[in-house]
């Protein structure tokens, strides 16, 4: 075998080795063999999720708990540890999170070896996830991300499957609905609509309170790690009279002008939606990577404009960035790199430096300004690249790939 061939073989081995070592370390942290700095991130599983599990397994949603703010299919993730009855609830959940992580890796590896693809995407996942620390395995977001990655990689070859997975993902945690932003085939949208309608109807008929989460979400304040929260972190040093408190399951700012900042965040989200609609109207060139690029941009925009930016949201962005970089021609290299760097800053602010964030001291504010600044730059850069490559002036349109090239791109491996 030639040297080039041996080099190609070493790369997957390096990927698998890096994944194995980093994921073992994450497991040791969530199982508390090692203690990770900062507050205990596993209590959400051992206390909150387990409490919901005890309610859900009796056939109803936790209606008396305002911290239940998830669409109905989230019940499946919370109930999933029942599949491993020989383990206690928390341990079973952590191993299922590890399994979801492994599923994403396998999807990215399989996609990365096809013509026109690259293993850069798999590397983004392998490196980006452990930078977030044990929080990754102590939330169900990695499971949702696995569904989203599978949906995007189904993409152009299987639009019905893509739509069904996106619809199912939306019922897990809403945001996967944004995967459809770049879908051009009606079959994907129709499949998503049918999936959502059927599953939502089944949940509504079988379990009381399937959509109570909509009311709970509407009553939230401004979470302390969000972009809008920076106003209040600074304001605390200039006499702002509000307070910080545990509210609806997270630390939020409460008091004067919080409603105004939350309204501004909502308006920015509407502006982001308007920009995405304009892009769809103006886009003239849809390439194999456009579906993933558009989903990455959409989720970035809705993340930075949200009144809540929890650390686990970064898992979504890493997964979508990884899918983008599976395509050699994707223009999302810089935004993806910014997201990976933002993951490192995120773990520094939560859980490691969360005490500084709560205190609104110089170090905590520096971490938040840096992390949120990286996300804003990533969102704007990604949006500009999406527009430049899909909706340029007609005079600047690059030639479309020939039919043979497009056929090779969509060939099954």
NORLINWO-V278476 format. One record per residue. N is the residue number from 1. SS is DSSP state (2 for helix, 1 for strand, 0 for the rest). PHI is phi in whole degrees, -180 to 180 (NA if undefined). D_CENTER is the distance of its C-alpha to the mean C-alpha in Angstrom with 2 decimals. Layout:
n=N ss=SS phi=PHI d_center=D_CENTER
n=N ss=SS phi=PHI d_center=D_CENTER
//
This chain:
n=1 ss=0 phi=NA d_center=40.57
n=2 ss=0 phi=-77 d_center=40.12
n=3 ss=2 phi=-62 d_center=38.23
n=4 ss=2 phi=-61 d_center=35.49
n=5 ss=2 phi=-64 d_center=34.97
n=6 ss=2 phi=-64 d_center=34.80
n=7 ss=2 phi=-64 d_center=32.23
n=8 ss=2 phi=-67 d_center=29.97
n=9 ss=2 phi=-74 d_center=30.36
n=10 ss=2 phi=-69 d_center=29.59
n=11 ss=2 phi=-63 d_center=26.12
n=12 ss=2 phi=-62 d_center=24.60
n=13 ss=2 phi=-64 d_center=26.58
n=14 ss=2 phi=-63 d_center=25.14
n=15 ss=2 phi=-61 d_center=21.57
n=16 ss=2 phi=-65 d_center=22.38
n=17 ss=2 phi=-64 d_center=24.33
n=18 ss=2 phi=-65 d_center=21.71
n=19 ss=2 phi=-60 d_center=19.10
n=20 ss=2 phi=-61 d_center=21.79
n=21 ss=2 phi=-68 d_center=22.92
n=22 ss=2 phi=-69 d_center=19.67
n=23 ss=2 phi=-73 d_center=18.47
n=24 ss=2 phi=-62 d_center=21.95
n=25 ss=2 phi=-64 d_center=21.70
n=26 ss=2 phi=-61 d_center=18.49
n=27 ss=2 phi=-63 d_center=20.36
n=28 ss=2 phi=-63 d_center=23.43
n=29 ss=2 phi=-72 d_center=21.67
n=30 ss=2 phi=-71 d_center=20.20
n=31 ss=0 phi=-85 d_center=23.56
n=32 ss=0 phi=65 d_center=25.25
n=33 ss=0 phi=-69 d_center=27.46
n=34 ss=0 phi=-113 d_center=26.41
n=35 ss=0 phi=-103 d_center=25.60
n=36 ss=0 phi=-86 d_center=22.67
n=37 ss=0 phi=-61 d_center=23.67
n=38 ss=0 phi=95 d_center=22.83
n=39 ss=0 phi=-64 d_center=22.35
n=40 ss=0 phi=-71 d_center=21.67
n=41 ss=0 phi=-83 d_center=17.98
n=42 ss=0 phi=-84 d_center=19.08
n=43 ss=2 phi=-65 d_center=20.90
n=44 ss=2 phi=-60 d_center=18.02
n=45 ss=2 phi=-83 d_center=18.58
n=46 ss=2 phi=-69 d_center=22.34
n=47 ss=2 phi=-109 d_center=23.18
n=48 ss=2 phi=-69 d_center=20.74
n=49 ss=2 phi=-61 d_center=19.22
n=50 ss=2 phi=-64 d_center=22.70
n=51 ss=2 phi=-64 d_center=24.32
n=52 ss=2 phi=-63 d_center=22.23
n=53 ss=2 phi=-57 d_center=23.06
n=54 ss=2 phi=-64 d_center=26.72
n=55 ss=2 phi=-78 d_center=26.58
n=56 ss=2 phi=-62 d_center=24.54
n=57 ss=0 phi=-70 d_center=26.80
n=58 ss=0 phi=-98 d_center=29.68
n=59 ss=0 phi=91 d_center=28.34
n=60 ss=1 phi=-143 d_center=27.04
n=61 ss=0 phi=-83 d_center=23.97
n=62 ss=0 phi=-75 d_center=24.28
n=63 ss=0 phi=-65 d_center=25.87
n=64 ss=0 phi=-87 d_center=27.44
n=65 ss=0 phi=-113 d_center=24.27
n=66 ss=0 phi=-71 d_center=22.59
n=67 ss=0 phi=-78 d_center=19.63
n=68 ss=0 phi=-77 d_center=18.70
n=69 ss=0 phi=-129 d_center=16.32
n=70 ss=0 phi=-127 d_center=14.50
n=71 ss=0 phi=-66 d_center=15.57
n=72 ss=0 phi=-61 d_center=18.15
n=73 ss=0 phi=-69 d_center=16.53
n=74 ss=2 phi=-59 d_center=14.72
n=75 ss=2 phi=-58 d_center=18.29
n=76 ss=2 phi=-65 d_center=18.06
n=77 ss=2 phi=-66 d_center=15.49
n=78 ss=2 phi=-68 d_center=17.70
n=79 ss=2 phi=-84 d_center=20.78
n=80 ss=2 phi=-57 d_center=19.74
n=81 ss=2 phi=-60 d_center=21.61
n=82 ss=2 phi=-62 d_center=24.75
n=83 ss=2 phi=-71 d_center=24.53
n=84 ss=2 phi=-123 d_center=25.63
n=85 ss=0 phi=-67 d_center=28.54
n=86 ss=0 phi=-82 d_center=30.19
n=87 ss=0 phi=-117 d_center=27.57
n=88 ss=0 phi=-69 d_center=27.00
n=89 ss=2 phi=-55 d_center=23.95
n=90 ss=2 phi=-64 d_center=21.89
n=91 ss=2 phi=-62 d_center=22.88
n=92 ss=2 phi=-61 d_center=22.09
n=93 ss=2 phi=-62 d_center=18.57
n=94 ss=2 phi=-62 d_center=18.00
n=95 ss=2 phi=-71 d_center=19.48
n=96 ss=2 phi=-69 d_center=17.44
n=97 ss=2 phi=-64 d_center=14.21
n=98 ss=2 phi=-61 d_center=16.06
n=99 ss=2 phi=-63 d_center=16.93
n=100 ss=2 phi=-62 d_center=13.42
n=101 ss=2 phi=-59 d_center=12.82
n=102 ss=2 phi=-65 d_center=16.14
n=103 ss=2 phi=-60 d_center=15.40
n=104 ss=2 phi=-61 d_center=12.61
n=105 ss=2 phi=-58 d_center=15.23
n=106 ss=2 phi=-64 d_center=17.92
n=107 ss=2 phi=-62 d_center=16.25
n=108 ss=2 phi=-70 d_center=15.70
n=109 ss=2 phi=-65 d_center=19.24
n=110 ss=2 phi=-63 d_center=20.76
n=111 ss=2 phi=-69 d_center=19.33
n=112 ss=2 phi=-72 d_center=20.24
n=113 ss=0 phi=-97 d_center=23.91
n=114 ss=0 phi=-80 d_center=24.62
n=115 ss=0 phi=-58 d_center=26.72
n=116 ss=0 phi=79 d_center=25.06
n=117 ss=1 phi=-112 d_center=22.08
n=118 ss=0 phi=-152 d_center=21.44
n=119 ss=0 phi=-87 d_center=20.06
n=120 ss=2 phi=-57 d_center=18.36
n=121 ss=2 phi=-62 d_center=15.00
n=122 ss=2 phi=-62 d_center=15.75
n=123 ss=2 phi=-66 d_center=16.79
n=124 ss=2 phi=-58 d_center=13.63
n=125 ss=2 phi=-68 d_center=11.88
n=126 ss=2 phi=-62 d_center=15.05
n=127 ss=2 phi=-86 d_center=15.42
n=128 ss=2 phi=-68 d_center=12.06
n=129 ss=2 phi=-62 d_center=11.08
n=130 ss=2 phi=-67 d_center=14.51
n=131 ss=2 phi=-64 d_center=14.55
n=132 ss=0 phi=-84 d_center=12.38
n=133 ss=2 phi=76 d_center=15.22
n=134 ss=2 phi=-67 d_center=15.74
n=135 ss=2 phi=-55 d_center=13.12
n=136 ss=2 phi=-57 d_center=10.82
n=137 ss=2 phi=-90 d_center=13.49
n=138 ss=2 phi=-104 d_center=14.41
n=139 ss=0 phi=-142 d_center=11.56
n=140 ss=0 phi=-89 d_center=10.69
n=141 ss=2 phi=-63 d_center=6.88
n=142 ss=2 phi=-66 d_center=7.88
n=143 ss=2 phi=-70 d_center=9.99
n=144 ss=2 phi=-63 d_center=7.78
n=145 ss=2 phi=-63 d_center=5.90
n=146 ss=2 phi=-61 d_center=9.63
n=147 ss=2 phi=-64 d_center=10.65
n=148 ss=2 phi=-66 d_center=8.53
n=149 ss=2 phi=-63 d_center=9.89
n=150 ss=2 phi=-61 d_center=13.20
n=151 ss=2 phi=-63 d_center=13.32
n=152 ss=2 phi=-66 d_center=12.99
n=153 ss=2 phi=-75 d_center=15.44
n=154 ss=2 phi=-66 d_center=17.74
n=155 ss=0 phi=39 d_center=17.82
n=156 ss=0 phi=-68 d_center=21.35
n=157 ss=0 phi=-76 d_center=23.25
n=158 ss=0 phi=-136 d_center=22.14
n=159 ss=2 phi=-62 d_center=21.14
n=160 ss=2 phi=-66 d_center=21.99
n=161 ss=2 phi=-64 d_center=19.86
n=162 ss=2 phi=-59 d_center=16.91
n=163 ss=2 phi=-64 d_center=17.58
n=164 ss=2 phi=-63 d_center=18.11
n=165 ss=2 phi=-67 d_center=14.85
n=166 ss=2 phi=-64 d_center=12.96
n=167 ss=2 phi=-64 d_center=15.28
n=168 ss=2 phi=-63 d_center=14.82
n=169 ss=2 phi=-61 d_center=11.02
n=170 ss=2 phi=-63 d_center=11.83
n=171 ss=2 phi=-82 d_center=14.24
n=172 ss=2 phi=-86 d_center=11.92
n=173 ss=2 phi=-158 d_center=9.56
n=174 ss=0 phi=67 d_center=10.59
n=175 ss=2 phi=-58 d_center=7.75
n=176 ss=2 phi=-62 d_center=8.37
n=177 ss=2 phi=-59 d_center=11.76
n=178 ss=2 phi=-70 d_center=10.89
n=179 ss=2 phi=-63 d_center=11.06
n=180 ss=2 phi=-82 d_center=14.74
n=181 ss=2 phi=-55 d_center=15.39
n=182 ss=2 phi=-97 d_center=16.89
n=183 ss=0 phi=-75 d_center=18.51
n=184 ss=0 phi=-105 d_center=22.26
n=185 ss=0 phi=-94 d_center=23.70
n=186 ss=2 phi=-62 d_center=24.65
n=187 ss=2 phi=-62 d_center=24.33
n=188 ss=2 phi=-66 d_center=20.52
n=189 ss=2 phi=-65 d_center=20.62
n=190 ss=2 phi=-65 d_center=23.47
n=191 ss=2 phi=-64 d_center=21.89
n=192 ss=2 phi=-63 d_center=18.76
n=193 ss=2 phi=-63 d_center=21.24
n=194 ss=2 phi=-65 d_center=23.40
n=195 ss=2 phi=-61 d_center=20.72
n=196 ss=2 phi=-63 d_center=19.48
n=197 ss=2 phi=-62 d_center=23.15
n=198 ss=2 phi=-67 d_center=24.41
n=199 ss=2 phi=-67 d_center=21.85
n=200 ss=2 phi=-63 d_center=21.85
n=201 ss=2 phi=-65 d_center=25.64
n=202 ss=2 phi=-64 d_center=25.91
n=203 ss=2 phi=-64 d_center=23.91
n=204 ss=2 phi=-63 d_center=25.92
n=205 ss=2 phi=-78 d_center=29.12
n=206 ss=2 phi=-91 d_center=28.55
n=207 ss=0 phi=-135 d_center=26.96
n=208 ss=1 phi=-62 d_center=27.94
n=209 ss=0 phi=81 d_center=25.42
n=210 ss=0 phi=-61 d_center=22.60
n=211 ss=0 phi=-119 d_center=21.65
n=212 ss=0 phi=-65 d_center=22.75
n=213 ss=2 phi=-60 d_center=19.22
n=214 ss=2 phi=-64 d_center=19.80
n=215 ss=2 phi=-69 d_center=22.66
n=216 ss=2 phi=-62 d_center=21.02
n=217 ss=2 phi=-63 d_center=18.11
n=218 ss=2 phi=-66 d_center=20.83
n=219 ss=0 phi=-96 d_center=22.65
n=220 ss=0 phi=-75 d_center=20.11
n=221 ss=0 phi=-97 d_center=21.11
n=222 ss=1 phi=-107 d_center=19.48
n=223 ss=1 phi=-69 d_center=17.36
n=224 ss=0 phi=-68 d_center=18.84
n=225 ss=0 phi=-100 d_center=15.93
n=226 ss=0 phi=-78 d_center=15.20
n=227 ss=0 phi=-64 d_center=16.88
n=228 ss=0 phi=-65 d_center=19.59
n=229 ss=2 phi=-65 d_center=20.39
n=230 ss=2 phi=-60 d_center=21.88
n=231 ss=2 phi=-59 d_center=24.78
n=232 ss=2 phi=-81 d_center=25.67
n=233 ss=2 phi=-60 d_center=25.30
n=234 ss=2 phi=-70 d_center=27.86
n=235 ss=2 phi=-60 d_center=29.81
n=236 ss=2 phi=-62 d_center=30.49
n=237 ss=2 phi=-87 d_center=32.66
n=238 ss=2 phi=-127 d_center=34.62
n=239 ss=0 phi=90 d_center=35.59
n=240 ss=0 phi=-59 d_center=32.74
n=241 ss=0 phi=-97 d_center=33.81
n=242 ss=0 phi=-80 d_center=30.61
n=243 ss=1 phi=-143 d_center=29.05
n=244 ss=1 phi=-114 d_center=25.95
n=245 ss=1 phi=-152 d_center=25.48
n=246 ss=1 phi=-73 d_center=23.38
n=247 ss=1 phi=-144 d_center=22.55
n=248 ss=0 phi=54 d_center=20.53
n=249 ss=0 phi=88 d_center=18.98
n=250 ss=1 phi=-145 d_center=18.01
n=251 ss=1 phi=-81 d_center=20.24
n=252 ss=1 phi=-129 d_center=20.95
n=253 ss=1 phi=-86 d_center=23.66
n=254 ss=1 phi=-131 d_center=26.42
n=255 ss=0 phi=133 d_center=29.53
n=256 ss=0 phi=-56 d_center=31.01
n=257 ss=0 phi=73 d_center=28.90
n=258 ss=2 phi=-64 d_center=25.61
n=259 ss=2 phi=-61 d_center=25.88
n=260 ss=2 phi=-65 d_center=26.59
n=261 ss=2 phi=-64 d_center=23.57
n=262 ss=2 phi=-63 d_center=21.32
n=263 ss=2 phi=-66 d_center=23.17
n=264 ss=2 phi=-62 d_center=22.70
n=265 ss=2 phi=-60 d_center=18.92
n=266 ss=2 phi=-63 d_center=19.20
n=267 ss=2 phi=-63 d_center=21.56
n=268 ss=2 phi=-64 d_center=19.29
n=269 ss=2 phi=-64 d_center=16.62
n=270 ss=2 phi=-63 d_center=19.58
n=271 ss=2 phi=-61 d_center=20.58
n=272 ss=2 phi=-61 d_center=17.21
n=273 ss=2 phi=-62 d_center=17.66
n=274 ss=2 phi=-61 d_center=21.23
n=275 ss=2 phi=-64 d_center=20.44
n=276 ss=2 phi=-65 d_center=18.25
n=277 ss=2 phi=-65 d_center=21.20
n=278 ss=2 phi=-63 d_center=23.61
n=279 ss=2 phi=-61 d_center=21.85
n=280 ss=2 phi=-62 d_center=22.09
n=281 ss=2 phi=-71 d_center=25.74
n=282 ss=2 phi=-93 d_center=26.51
n=283 ss=0 phi=-66 d_center=24.69
n=284 ss=0 phi=-123 d_center=27.38
n=285 ss=0 phi=-134 d_center=25.98
n=286 ss=0 phi=-112 d_center=23.28
n=287 ss=0 phi=-100 d_center=22.96
n=288 ss=0 phi=-56 d_center=21.19
n=289 ss=0 phi=-91 d_center=18.25
n=290 ss=2 phi=-64 d_center=18.04
n=291 ss=2 phi=-57 d_center=15.85
n=292 ss=2 phi=-70 d_center=13.00
n=293 ss=2 phi=-60 d_center=13.94
n=294 ss=2 phi=-66 d_center=13.99
n=295 ss=2 phi=-64 d_center=10.57
n=296 ss=2 phi=-62 d_center=9.24
n=297 ss=2 phi=-63 d_center=11.74
n=298 ss=2 phi=-60 d_center=11.09
n=299 ss=2 phi=-70 d_center=7.50
n=300 ss=2 phi=-59 d_center=8.96
n=301 ss=2 phi=-62 d_center=11.97
n=302 ss=2 phi=-75 d_center=10.76
n=303 ss=2 phi=-71 d_center=8.89
n=304 ss=2 phi=-70 d_center=12.15
n=305 ss=0 phi=-92 d_center=14.37
n=306 ss=0 phi=-75 d_center=13.08
n=307 ss=0 phi=-82 d_center=15.57
n=308 ss=0 phi=-134 d_center=13.05
n=309 ss=0 phi=-129 d_center=10.73
n=310 ss=0 phi=-76 d_center=10.37
n=311 ss=0 phi=-55 d_center=9.88
n=312 ss=0 phi=-68 d_center=7.33
n=313 ss=2 phi=-61 d_center=4.86
n=314 ss=2 phi=-64 d_center=5.59
n=315 ss=2 phi=-61 d_center=4.60
n=316 ss=2 phi=-59 d_center=1.40
n=317 ss=2 phi=-66 d_center=4.57
n=318 ss=2 phi=-64 d_center=6.84
n=319 ss=2 phi=-62 d_center=6.54
n=320 ss=2 phi=-69 d_center=7.19
n=321 ss=2 phi=-61 d_center=9.63
n=322 ss=2 phi=-63 d_center=11.19
n=323 ss=2 phi=-64 d_center=11.97
n=324 ss=2 phi=-56 d_center=13.49
n=325 ss=2 phi=-78 d_center=15.59
n=326 ss=0 phi=-65 d_center=16.88
n=327 ss=1 phi=-94 d_center=19.05
n=328 ss=0 phi=-59 d_center=21.89
n=329 ss=0 phi=-90 d_center=22.42
n=330 ss=0 phi=-64 d_center=18.96
n=331 ss=0 phi=-88 d_center=19.48
n=332 ss=0 phi=-94 d_center=16.05
n=333 ss=2 phi=-61 d_center=17.39
n=334 ss=2 phi=-65 d_center=17.84
n=335 ss=2 phi=-58 d_center=14.53
n=336 ss=2 phi=-64 d_center=12.83
n=337 ss=2 phi=-63 d_center=15.41
n=338 ss=2 phi=-64 d_center=14.82
n=339 ss=2 phi=-65 d_center=11.16
n=340 ss=2 phi=-63 d_center=12.62
n=341 ss=2 phi=-63 d_center=15.38
n=342 ss=2 phi=-62 d_center=13.27
n=343 ss=2 phi=-63 d_center=11.87
n=344 ss=2 phi=-63 d_center=15.58
n=345 ss=2 phi=-67 d_center=16.45
n=346 ss=2 phi=-61 d_center=13.83
n=347 ss=2 phi=-68 d_center=15.50
n=348 ss=2 phi=-70 d_center=18.77
n=349 ss=2 phi=-89 d_center=18.16
n=350 ss=2 phi=-147 d_center=16.62
n=351 ss=2 phi=-95 d_center=18.29
n=352 ss=2 phi=-58 d_center=20.98
n=353 ss=0 phi=-108 d_center=22.00
n=354 ss=2 phi=-65 d_center=20.98
n=355 ss=2 phi=-61 d_center=24.69
n=356 ss=2 phi=-71 d_center=25.11
n=357 ss=2 phi=-65 d_center=22.32
n=358 ss=2 phi=-63 d_center=24.02
n=359 ss=2 phi=-80 d_center=27.32
n=360 ss=0 phi=54 d_center=26.21
n=361 ss=0 phi=-82 d_center=28.28
n=362 ss=2 phi=-61 d_center=28.35
n=363 ss=2 phi=-68 d_center=26.18
n=364 ss=2 phi=-61 d_center=23.43
n=365 ss=2 phi=-67 d_center=23.53
n=366 ss=2 phi=-62 d_center=23.57
n=367 ss=2 phi=-63 d_center=20.35
n=368 ss=2 phi=-67 d_center=18.61
n=369 ss=2 phi=-62 d_center=20.27
n=370 ss=2 phi=-69 d_center=19.31
n=371 ss=2 phi=-62 d_center=15.58
n=372 ss=2 phi=-68 d_center=15.28
n=373 ss=2 phi=-63 d_center=17.78
n=374 ss=2 phi=-61 d_center=15.88
n=375 ss=2 phi=-68 d_center=12.85
n=376 ss=2 phi=-63 d_center=15.53
n=377 ss=2 phi=-63 d_center=17.34
n=378 ss=2 phi=-61 d_center=14.42
n=379 ss=2 phi=-64 d_center=13.74
n=380 ss=2 phi=-67 d_center=17.51
n=381 ss=2 phi=-64 d_center=18.18
n=382 ss=2 phi=-64 d_center=15.69
n=383 ss=2 phi=-63 d_center=17.13
n=384 ss=2 phi=-64 d_center=20.61
n=385 ss=2 phi=-67 d_center=20.15
n=386 ss=2 phi=-62 d_center=18.90
n=387 ss=2 phi=-64 d_center=21.94
n=388 ss=2 phi=-62 d_center=24.29
n=389 ss=2 phi=-90 d_center=23.67
n=390 ss=2 phi=-122 d_center=23.63
n=391 ss=0 phi=-133 d_center=25.75
n=392 ss=0 phi=-77 d_center=28.47
n=393 ss=0 phi=-55 d_center=32.05
n=394 ss=2 phi=-56 d_center=33.92
n=395 ss=2 phi=-67 d_center=36.29
n=396 ss=2 phi=-104 d_center=33.54
n=397 ss=0 phi=-63 d_center=31.84
n=398 ss=0 phi=-71 d_center=31.78
n=399 ss=0 phi=-64 d_center=33.37
n=400 ss=0 phi=-71 d_center=31.38
n=401 ss=0 phi=-64 d_center=31.19
n=402 ss=0 phi=-69 d_center=34.10
n=403 ss=2 phi=-61 d_center=33.88
n=404 ss=2 phi=-64 d_center=34.32
n=405 ss=2 phi=-64 d_center=31.36
n=406 ss=2 phi=-67 d_center=29.10
n=407 ss=2 phi=-66 d_center=30.58
n=408 ss=2 phi=-63 d_center=29.91
n=409 ss=2 phi=-65 d_center=26.23
n=410 ss=0 phi=-99 d_center=25.85
n=411 ss=0 phi=-69 d_center=28.13
n=412 ss=0 phi=-64 d_center=26.91
n=413 ss=0 phi=-75 d_center=27.05
//
